[in-house]
Amino acid sequence: MLHTLPAQDGFMMPAEFAPQDGVLLVWPVRPGSWGVDPSAAQRAFCDIMREASKSERVYLLAGSAHIYEARAQVGEYVTILEIKTDDSWARDIGPTFVTNGTEVRGINWRFNAWGGAVDGLYDDYANDDAAAQAFCRAIESECYDAGDFVLEGGAFCSDGEGTLLVTEACLLSAGRNPNLSKAQIEQMLKDYLGVEKVLWLPRGIYNDETNEHVDNVCAFIRPGEVVLAWTDDELDPQYEMSRADYVYLMQETDARGRKLTIHKLPVPDHSVCVTEEDMVNLPHDIGEETRTIGERLAASYVNFYFANDAILLPQFGGENAASDARAVEIMRALCPDRRIVPIDSREILLGGGNIHCVTQQIPKGVRK
């Protein structure tokens, strides 16, 4: 483990739309997230891996109890590593990778299940916390140690040119780094991610149980341009949340002094909610908080993944078929140089996240 600071070593986080070597996922099996029968979620993960493999390497973590099951379902295009985790949120438990333009290194943040004793989502997360370091060892990548600093990969987004997006709702939450001030947290982000300016959006997506990760509400699609989750329905609780972000972004500039171009990406027209059918597959005796019928899920099309030649875009189906198609057309117009690949991801959403949450990109470069 490296104990210097990436920024001082000349390393920074590239944009997610920059060239990539590969992507990391984790095989979904935890009943509390994926149900007593996780096969539907596993099919969605396989769809993601199959599409990503068309332009980059795919790595998949699986524990010894499930590695043969995973191998039977994924194709030859996936490299499976026997690394045990507690759940499957690769974005948040995997390493964040930084580069100096040639060499690529990982960062190991402290993971506490999105809030630890304050409002964490599960109690046993020791394997998740160790996953980033284990993966770096497996792929022979040097890894920085961020000490006790709690952070998840879904909590920030880089433009690759010195600007970082975060939300105050998440990074200032009581369960992460309560002993650090906002200024101290910002300095940690600058020291480890090599950025010059942090944009603190006020809010994320309504009912997002990660304390409103930025990856569900706003993302860079190129330097100086973002997509922002949006609704015109003033009665929707998301309206004021997205409006607050819009007002903030309109008043800000990026690290290079540019005013941001903000593209509105509407959330589904109809709230995606937990159904009676969903509840049949969810365990009721695990001693953890679970879903309730009618509960609104944090559905957003912003939670997409940039592959080298494509954008893997969430789709929710059912009464949101028209919303799904609209999101595809918006992203196709905004990113004409990439294929827009719709992925049925409702089963991932039911688990608590979406496509971006279960993927972690590895930039191109030499790993040492």
Secondary structure, DSSP 4 states (H G I P E B T S, - for coil): -B-S-TTTTT-BPPPTTS-EEEEEEE----HHHH-SSTHHHHHHHHHHHHHHTTTSEEEEEE-TTTHHHHHHHS-TTEEEEE---SS--HHHHSPEEEESSSEEEEEEEE--TTTHHHH-S-S--HHHHHHHHHHHHHTT--EEEEEEEE--GGG-EE-SSSEEEEEHHHHT-TTT-TTS-HHHHHHHHHHHH--SEEEEES---TT-TTT--GGGTEEEEETTEEEEEE---TTSHHHHHHHHHHHHHHH-B-TTSPBPEEEEEEPPSS--B--HHHHHHS-S-SSS----TTPBP---TT--EE-SSEEEEEE--GGGHHHHHHHHHHHHHH-TTSEEEEEE-HHHHHHT--TGGG-EEEESSEE-
